[in-house]
Structures are given as C-alpha cells and as structure tokens.
Amino acid sequence: MKYTRNPGQSPEEYSISYILTHYKSLSVLYALYQQYSPADMCFINLRICRFFRIVSDSLGKYYPGSKHVTALKAYTDNMIGRYKCRYCPVSPKINFPS
C-alpha cells in the first residue's frame, strides 16, 4: 500500500496520519524520528508526547521482545518524565496540625 501526502498537508500532519494508520508496524519508528535536517526533528513539540506513548504501547504489545521497542519505551518514559518535571511541578508537602 502506497501512502502519499495530500496537497496542503504539512509534514507533521502527514506523519501523524501515518502513525495513526500504521501503529502496529515498526515502520512508525521512522516517522517518529524523522528529521528535516540534522538539527531539526519533525516531532520536537512537547504535545507530541502522546504519539510516542501510543506507538510505544502498541508496538510493545505486538513486538514484546524487540530491542527497538524497549528503547522507544525508555525514551518515551524519559521524555514524559522530563515534561512532567518541567510543566507540572510537585506541590509542596502540607503539614496539617494534629
């Protein structure tokens, strides 16, 4: 099956569409890590964390022993952990009187 980009569709939209269509295939790893240039990745926006989670969870189901999927899961967990630390700081512990 040939998958082509629609006219007017941005590269990011195309990649998201590809990921959601082929989430069971290891080929989505290429879509997640594609680059426009060596220093410019397609999925740099933090809102894209959910696509890394979708792919790592679904590929983990279909390829449980894959070293690529294991690495993707670790990368995804690390990325989401950094996001939570940066944007969702832990509130201070409140001590109530006894």
C-alpha positions in Angstrom: 0.0 0.0 0.0 1.5 3.3 -1.1 0.9 6.1 1.4 1.2 9.7 -0.1 0.8 13.1 1.4 -2.3 15.1 0.5 -1.8 18.5 -1.1 -1.7 21.2 1.6 -0.9 18.7 4.3 2.1 19.6 6.5 4.9 17.0 7.0 3.9 16.8 10.7 0.2 16.2 9.8 1.3 13.5 7.3 3.5 11.8 9.9 0.7 11.9 12.5 -1.7 10.4 9.9 0.8 7.7 9.0 1.4 6.8 12.7 -2.3 6.5 13.5 -2.8 4.4 10.4 0.2 2.1 10.8 0.6 2.0 14.6 1.1 -1.8 14.6 4.1 -1.6 12.3 7.8 -1.0 13.2 7.9 1.5 10.3 6.3 4.1 12.5 9.7 4.4 14.3 11.0 6.2 11.2 8.0 8.6 11.3 8.7 9.4 15.0 12.4 10.1 14.5 12.4 11.7 11.1 14.4 14.9 10.6 14.2 17.9 8.2 17.9 18.5 8.8 20.4 17.1 11.3 19.4 19.6 14.0 15.7 19.9 13.1 13.4 17.0 14.1 9.8 16.8 12.9 8.4 15.8 16.3 10.0 18.4 18.6 6.8 19.9 20.0 6.1 18.6 23.5 2.4 18.0 22.7 3.6 15.1 20.5 4.5 13.0 23.7 1.1 11.2 23.3 2.1 9.9 19.9 5.3 8.4 21.3 3.2 6.8 24.0 0.6 5.4 21.5 3.4 3.9 19.4 5.5 2.5 22.3 2.4 0.9 23.9 1.0 -0.6 20.7 4.4 -1.9 19.5 5.1 -3.3 22.9 2.0 -5.4 22.5 3.0 -6.7 19.0 6.8 -6.9 19.5 7.4 -7.5 23.2 11.0 -8.7 22.8 12.2 -6.1 20.4 15.2 -4.1 21.5 13.9 -1.2 19.3 10.6 -1.1 21.2 12.3 -1.4 24.5 14.5 1.6 23.7 11.5 3.5 22.4 9.6 2.8 25.7 12.6 4.0 27.8 12.9 7.1 25.6 9.2 7.8 25.9 9.1 7.4 29.7 12.2 9.7 29.9 10.6 12.3 27.7 7.3 12.3 29.6 9.1 12.4 32.9 11.1 15.5 31.8 7.9 17.1 30.5 6.1 16.5 33.9 9.0 17.9 35.8 9.2 20.9 33.6 5.5 21.8 33.4 3.8 20.0 36.4 6.0 20.8 39.4 5.2 18.8 42.5 3.4 20.9 45.1 5.0 21.2 48.5 4.0 18.9 51.2 1.5 20.4 53.6 1.5 19.5 57.2 -1.8 19.8 59.0 -1.9 20.4 62.7 -2.9 17.3 64.8 
